[in-house]
Amino acid sequence: MKTLYIHVGQPKTGTTALQVFCLHNRKALNQKGYEYPFFHYKYEHINRRRNGHFLVGVVRDSEGNRLKDVEQRLLKEGLALVEQSFQTYDHVVLSDERLWHASKGPLFEYWNILKEHSVTHGYVIKMIVYLRRQDVFATSWRNQMIKNGFEGAYGQLRWEEWIQNTPGIVLDYYWLLEKIAAVIGKENIKVRIYDRAWLERDGGNIYTDFLDAIDLQMDDTFEIAEEDPNPSLTLNLQEIKRVVNNLPGYTQAGTGADFFGKAIKLCASGKNPDYPCSMFSVEELKEFLGKYEESNNKIAKEYLHREGPLFDMKIKELEKWTENNPYMYEDIIRYFGQIALLQQEEIEKLKAGVSANKARLNKITDMAKHPMSAAKRILRGSKASSD
C-alpha cells in the first residue's frame, strides 16, 4: 500500500535535525522506495527543507494582507507533487513542525483535504508526532521564541503572563491527537517520546527512532550530517532578551536585531555562571504536570499500548528563578559588552572597506590624470608575469 508519512513535529523535538537528515539522505531513501520531495516555492522565513509547509503555509503581500488565492494554488501544487512522487515511489515523507500546532485552529482543514486526496489517489496517511513532557516543551519553546525575537505574546510576555495560557501551542496532547484521529484513524498515528533515555535505548538516537517510525532501519547507506549548534539561553539571558524584544522599534528583521540576536547567541555559547534554577517552583511544577496526567495516561494506553505514565515524571528539586538573582548583574554586563564588541567589529570592517575603496579611487584617478604612465606600468607588470 502506498503510504504518505507526515511528520508534524512538534517544535523543539529534533524536527530540524530530522529534516536535514532526510534531505541529506534523499538518495538513500530513494533506493529503498521512499521520496522526500523538494517543494519549489520559498515561503518567507521558512527553510525549504520543511517540505510539508504547503499544507498550512500563509502568504502575505507587502502590506501584510493574506493572499488566500496564492495559498490555495500552492496547496494544489504541493498535493500534485505528492501525487507525482507516488508514480515512482511507494512511500512519500513530508515534514513541517507547524503542522502540529496549526491543527488546533481553522488550518485543521488540511487534514480533511489530505484525507480526500488519499482516497482519490489510493494511499494511506501515517502521522508521526514527537511529544515532550509539557513543562520541558513549554519552557524550551518559549526560550526559542524569545531568542528569535518574536513579537507579542510569543517573545515579549513575562513568564507569569505567558504560562497562564501558553499562546500558540497545545499542551493537551490527547485532545489534539483525538481530533486528528477522527479524520485519519487512530491506527495511523505514531506517537514517539522525545526523551534522551527513550531515544537512546538499545544504542539508538533520534535518527534510528525516526527511521523505525517510517518502517525502515538504520544501515550504512544513511549518513548523519554534522548539526549546527543551537544553544539554549540561560533563564537570565531569556529575561534580558525578552526586555530587548519589547524595545520600541525593535523587530526580528531590523538592523538592531542583528546585533542583539548575535550577542545573545554568543553569550549562550560562552561560559555561563552556574545557576541551576527553574521557572517553576517544585509545588508549581507538580500542579502544572497534574493538569495533564490523566490525558497523558490515555495516550500511553491508547496510542502506545502500555500502562503507566507517558513520560519520566522525575522532578528536580531546583530553586525558582527570580530576576534579582546574584548572577543577573554579571549577565547584563556580558550581554551588552558583547553588543559593543560586535559594533566595534562592524566599525572596523566599514573602515577597512572605506580605505580599500579610497585606494581604488586614487588609483583610478591617477590613471585618468596620467594615462601613458599607467599604461607603461600595466605593460611592465604584464611582461614580468610572462617572464
C-alpha positions as CSV (number, residue, x, y, z in Angstrom):
1,M,0.0,0.0,0.0
2,K,1.3,3.4,-0.9
3,T,2.0,5.5,2.3
4,L,2.3,9.2,3.0
5,Y,4.2,9.7,6.2
6,I,3.6,13.2,7.7
7,H,6.0,14.2,10.4
8,V,4.2,17.1,12.2
9,G,6.8,18.0,14.9
10,Q,6.1,19.1,17.5
11,P,8.6,22.0,17.6
12,K,11.7,21.6,19.8
13,T,11.7,17.8,19.3
14,G,14.6,17.5,16.9
15,T,12.5,18.3,13.8
16,T,15.1,20.4,12.1
17,A,17.7,17.7,12.6
18,L,15.4,15.1,11.1
19,Q,14.6,17.3,8.1
20,V,18.3,17.8,7.4
21,F,18.8,14.1,7.7
22,C,16.0,13.3,5.2
23,L,17.3,15.8,2.7
24,H,20.9,14.7,3.1
25,N,19.9,11.1,2.7
26,R,17.4,11.6,-0.1
27,K,19.2,9.2,-2.5
28,A,19.4,6.5,0.2
29,L,15.7,6.9,0.8
30,N,15.0,6.7,-2.9
31,Q,16.9,3.4,-3.1
32,K,14.5,2.0,-0.5
33,G,11.4,3.2,-2.3
34,Y,11.0,6.4,-0.3
35,E,10.9,10.0,-1.5
36,Y,11.4,13.2,0.5
37,P,10.1,15.7,-2.2
38,F,11.5,19.1,-2.6
39,F,8.8,21.8,-2.9
40,H,10.0,24.6,-5.1
41,Y,8.2,27.6,-3.5
42,K,10.1,29.6,-0.8
43,Y,7.8,30.8,2.0
44,E,9.1,33.8,3.9
45,H,11.2,32.8,6.9
46,I,10.6,29.1,6.2
47,N,13.5,26.8,5.1
48,R,12.8,24.7,2.0
49,R,13.7,21.6,3.9
50,R,10.3,21.9,5.5
51,N,8.7,20.2,2.6
52,G,5.2,19.9,4.2
53,H,4.7,23.6,4.8
54,F,2.5,24.0,1.8
55,L,-0.3,22.3,3.8
56,V,-0.5,25.3,6.3
57,G,1.6,27.9,4.6
58,V,0.5,31.6,4.8
59,V,1.4,34.0,2.1
60,R,1.1,37.8,2.6
61,D,1.6,40.8,0.4
62,S,3.9,43.8,1.2
63,E,1.2,45.3,3.4
64,G,0.6,42.1,5.5
65,N,-2.7,41.0,3.8
66,R,-3.2,37.3,3.3
67,L,-3.2,36.1,-0.3
68,K,-5.5,33.2,0.1
69,D,-5.7,32.5,-3.7
70,V,-1.9,32.1,-3.7
71,E,-2.1,29.8,-0.7
72,Q,-4.7,27.6,-2.4
73,R,-2.6,27.4,-5.6
74,L,0.4,26.4,-3.6
75,L,-1.6,23.8,-1.8
76,K,-2.7,22.3,-5.1
77,E,0.9,22.3,-6.4
78,G,2.1,20.6,-3.2
79,L,-0.5,17.8,-3.5
80,A,0.3,17.4,-7.2
81,L,4.0,16.9,-6.1
82,V,2.9,14.2,-3.7
83,E,0.9,12.5,-6.5
84,Q,3.8,12.8,-8.9
85,S,6.2,11.3,-6.2
86,F,3.9,8.3,-5.8
87,Q,4.2,7.5,-9.5
88,T,7.8,6.5,-8.8
89,Y,8.0,5.6,-5.1
90,D,5.7,3.7,-2.8
91,H,6.4,5.9,0.2
92,V,6.5,9.7,0.5
93,V,7.7,11.7,3.6
94,L,6.6,15.2,4.4
95,S,7.8,17.2,7.4
96,D,7.0,20.5,9.0
97,E,6.9,21.5,12.7
98,R,4.0,23.9,12.2
99,L,1.6,21.1,11.2
100,W,1.0,20.0,14.9
101,H,0.0,23.3,16.5
102,A,-1.7,24.6,13.3
103,S,-4.1,21.6,13.7
104,K,-5.8,23.2,16.7
105,G,-7.5,26.0,14.7
106,P,-9.0,26.8,11.3
107,L,-6.0,25.3,9.5
108,F,-7.1,21.9,10.7
109,E,-9.0,21.7,7.4
110,Y,-5.8,20.5,5.7
111,W,-6.4,17.0,7.4
112,N,-9.8,16.7,5.6
113,I,-8.2,17.8,2.3
114,L,-5.4,15.3,2.7
115,K,-7.9,12.5,3.6
116,E,-9.9,13.2,0.5
117,H,-6.8,13.3,-1.7
118,S,-5.6,10.0,-0.2
119,V,-8.9,8.3,-1.0
120,T,-8.8,9.7,-4.6
121,H,-5.2,8.7,-5.3
122,G,-5.0,5.4,-3.3
123,Y,-2.6,5.9,-0.5
124,V,-2.8,5.7,3.3
125,I,-1.8,8.6,5.7
126,K,0.5,7.8,8.6
127,M,1.2,10.7,11.0
128,I,4.3,10.9,13.2
129,V,4.5,13.2,16.2
130,Y,7.2,13.5,18.9
131,L,5.9,14.5,22.3
132,R,7.9,16.1,25.1
133,R,6.8,16.4,28.7
134,Q,4.7,19.5,28.9
135,D,6.9,21.6,31.3
136,V,10.1,20.8,29.3
137,F,8.4,21.5,26.0
138,A,6.8,24.8,27.2
139,T,10.0,26.3,28.6
140,S,12.0,25.2,25.6
141,W,9.5,26.6,23.1
142,R,9.4,29.9,25.0
143,N,13.2,30.1,25.0
144,Q,13.2,29.7,21.2
145,M,10.6,32.4,20.7
146,I,12.5,34.9,22.9
147,K,15.8,34.1,21.4
148,N,14.5,34.6,17.9
149,G,12.9,38.0,18.8
150,F,9.2,37.1,18.1
151,E,6.8,39.9,18.8
152,G,3.7,39.9,21.0
153,A,2.8,37.1,23.3
154,Y,5.4,34.8,21.8
155,G,8.6,36.6,22.8
156,Q,7.6,39.6,24.9
157,L,5.4,38.5,27.8
158,R,6.7,37.9,31.3
159,W,6.7,34.3,32.4
160,E,3.7,34.7,34.8
161,E,1.6,36.2,31.9
162,W,2.7,33.6,29.3
163,I,2.3,30.4,31.3
164,Q,-1.4,31.2,32.1
165,N,-2.5,30.4,28.6
166,T,0.7,29.4,26.7
167,P,-0.3,31.1,23.5
168,G,0.4,29.4,20.2
169,I,0.9,25.9,21.5
170,V,-1.1,22.9,22.5
171,L,-0.3,21.1,25.8
172,D,-3.3,18.8,26.0
173,Y,-1.7,16.3,23.6
174,Y,-4.5,13.8,23.9
175,W,-7.2,16.3,22.8
176,L,-5.3,17.1,19.6
177,L,-4.4,13.5,18.8
178,E,-8.1,12.5,19.1
179,K,-9.1,15.4,16.8
180,I,-6.7,14.2,14.1
181,A,-7.5,10.6,14.7
182,A,-11.2,11.3,13.9
183,V,-10.0,12.0,10.3
184,I,-7.2,9.6,9.6
185,G,-7.8,6.9,12.2
186,K,-6.1,6.2,15.5
187,E,-4.3,3.3,14.0
188,N,-2.5,5.6,11.6
189,I,-1.0,7.8,14.3
190,K,2.5,7.1,15.5
191,V,3.4,8.7,18.8
192,R,7.0,8.9,19.8
193,I,8.5,10.2,23.0
194,Y,11.2,12.9,22.8
195,D,13.3,12.0,25.7
196,R,17.0,11.1,25.7
197,A,16.6,7.9,27.7
198,W,13.8,6.8,25.4
199,L,15.6,7.6,22.1
200,E,18.9,6.2,23.2
201,R,17.6,2.8,24.4
202,D,19.5,-0.1,22.8
203,G,22.1,2.4,21.5
204,G,19.7,4.4,19.3
205,N,19.1,8.1,18.6
206,I,16.6,10.4,17.1
207,Y,17.5,9.2,13.6
208,T,17.1,5.5,14.3
209,D,13.9,6.2,16.0
210,F,12.5,8.2,13.1
211,L,13.5,5.6,10.6
212,D,11.7,3.0,12.7
213,A,8.6,5.3,12.6
214,I,8.6,5.2,8.8
215,D,9.2,1.4,8.8
216,L,12.9,1.5,7.9
217,Q,16.1,0.5,9.8
218,M,19.4,2.4,10.1
219,D,22.2,1.0,7.9
220,D,25.4,2.0,6.2
221,T,23.6,3.8,3.4
222,F,22.5,6.5,5.7
223,E,24.8,9.4,6.8
224,I,24.3,11.7,9.7
225,A,25.3,15.2,8.9
226,E,27.0,17.4,11.5
227,E,24.5,19.6,13.2
228,D,24.8,23.3,13.7
229,P,24.9,24.2,17.4
230,N,21.7,25.8,18.7
231,P,22.4,26.6,22.4
232,S,19.5,27.4,24.7
233,L,19.6,30.7,26.6
234,T,20.0,30.6,30.4
235,L,17.0,32.0,32.2
236,N,18.8,35.2,32.9
237,L,19.6,35.6,29.2
238,Q,16.0,34.9,28.3
239,E,14.8,37.7,30.6
240,I,17.4,40.1,29.2
241,K,16.4,39.3,25.6
242,R,12.7,39.4,26.5
243,V,13.1,43.0,27.7
244,V,15.1,43.9,24.5
245,N,12.2,42.4,22.4
246,N,9.9,45.0,24.0
247,L,12.1,48.0,22.9
248,P,10.2,50.4,20.7
249,G,11.1,49.9,17.1
250,Y,12.8,46.5,17.7
251,T,11.8,43.9,15.2
252,Q,13.1,40.5,14.3
253,A,14.3,41.6,10.9
254,G,15.6,45.0,11.9
255,T,19.2,46.2,11.9
256,G,19.3,46.3,15.7
257,A,18.0,42.7,15.8
258,D,21.2,41.6,14.1
259,F,23.4,42.9,16.9
260,F,21.1,42.0,19.7
261,G,20.4,38.5,18.3
262,K,24.1,37.7,17.6
263,A,25.1,38.9,21.0
264,I,22.6,36.8,22.8
265,K,23.6,33.7,20.9
266,L,27.3,34.3,21.5
267,C,26.6,34.7,25.2
268,A,24.6,31.5,25.2
269,S,27.5,29.7,23.5
270,G,30.0,31.0,26.1
271,K,30.8,30.0,29.6
272,N,27.9,31.0,31.9
273,P,27.7,31.2,35.7
274,D,26.4,28.0,37.3
275,Y,22.9,29.0,38.4
276,P,20.7,25.8,38.4
277,C,17.1,27.0,38.6
278,S,13.7,26.6,37.1
279,M,10.8,28.9,36.0
280,F,8.6,26.7,38.2
281,S,8.8,26.2,41.9
282,V,8.6,22.5,42.9
283,E,5.0,23.0,44.0
284,E,4.0,24.9,40.8
285,L,5.6,22.2,38.7
286,K,3.6,19.4,40.4
287,E,0.4,21.4,39.9
288,F,1.2,22.1,36.3
289,L,2.0,18.5,35.4
290,G,-1.1,17.3,37.3
291,K,-3.3,19.1,34.7
292,Y,-2.1,16.6,32.0
293,E,-1.6,13.4,34.0
294,E,-5.0,11.9,33.0
295,S,-4.7,12.7,29.3
296,N,-1.1,11.7,29.1
297,N,-2.0,8.3,30.6
298,K,-4.7,7.9,27.9
299,I,-2.0,8.5,25.3
300,A,0.2,5.8,26.8
301,K,-2.6,3.3,26.9
302,E,-4.4,4.0,23.6
303,Y,-1.5,5.1,21.3
304,L,1.5,3.3,22.8
305,H,-0.5,0.3,24.3
306,R,1.2,0.4,27.6
307,E,0.3,1.2,31.2
308,G,1.9,3.8,33.4
309,P,2.9,7.4,32.9
310,L,3.7,8.7,29.4
311,F,6.9,10.4,30.4
312,D,9.6,10.1,33.0
313,M,8.0,12.0,35.9
314,K,11.1,12.7,38.0
315,I,11.2,16.3,39.2
316,K,14.5,18.0,40.0
317,E,14.5,20.0,43.3
318,L,15.5,23.3,41.8
319,E,15.3,26.9,43.1
320,K,12.6,29.0,41.3
321,W,14.3,31.7,39.1
322,T,13.9,35.3,40.1
323,E,15.1,38.3,38.1
324,N,17.1,39.8,41.0
325,N,19.3,36.7,41.4
326,P,23.0,37.3,42.1
327,Y,24.1,36.4,38.6
328,M,21.9,38.8,36.7
329,Y,24.2,41.8,37.1
330,E,27.1,40.0,35.5
331,D,25.0,38.6,32.7
332,I,23.7,42.1,31.8
333,I,27.2,43.4,31.5
334,R,28.4,40.4,29.5
335,Y,25.4,40.8,27.1
336,F,25.8,44.5,26.4
337,G,29.6,44.2,26.4
338,Q,29.2,41.6,23.6
339,I,27.0,44.0,21.7
340,A,29.7,46.7,22.0
341,L,32.3,44.3,20.7
342,L,30.1,43.3,17.7
343,Q,29.6,47.0,16.9
344,Q,33.3,47.7,17.1
345,E,34.0,44.8,14.8
346,E,31.5,46.2,12.3
347,I,33.0,49.6,12.5
348,E,36.5,48.2,11.7
349,K,35.0,46.3,8.7
350,L,33.5,49.6,7.5
351,K,36.7,51.4,8.0
352,A,38.6,48.8,6.0
353,G,36.1,49.0,3.3
354,V,36.3,52.7,3.1
355,S,40.2,52.5,3.0
356,A,40.1,49.9,0.2
357,N,37.6,52.0,-1.8
358,K,39.7,55.1,-1.3
359,A,42.8,53.3,-2.6
360,R,41.0,52.1,-5.6
361,L,39.6,55.6,-6.3
362,N,43.1,57.1,-6.0
363,K,44.4,54.5,-8.5
364,I,41.6,55.2,-11.0
365,T,42.1,59.0,-10.6
366,D,45.9,58.6,-11.1
367,M,45.3,56.6,-14.3
368,A,42.9,59.2,-15.6
369,K,45.4,62.0,-14.9
370,H,48.4,60.1,-16.3
371,P,47.2,57.6,-18.9
372,M,50.6,57.0,-20.5
373,S,52.3,56.3,-17.2
374,A,49.5,54.0,-16.2
375,A,49.7,52.1,-19.5
376,K,53.5,51.6,-19.1
377,R,53.1,50.3,-15.5
378,I,50.5,47.8,-16.8
379,L,52.7,46.7,-19.6
380,R,55.7,46.2,-17.2
381,G,53.5,44.2,-14.9
382,S,52.3,42.0,-17.8
383,K,55.8,41.4,-19.1
384,A,57.0,40.5,-15.6
385,S,54.2,38.0,-15.3
386,S,55.1,36.3,-18.6
387,D,58.8,36.1,-17.7
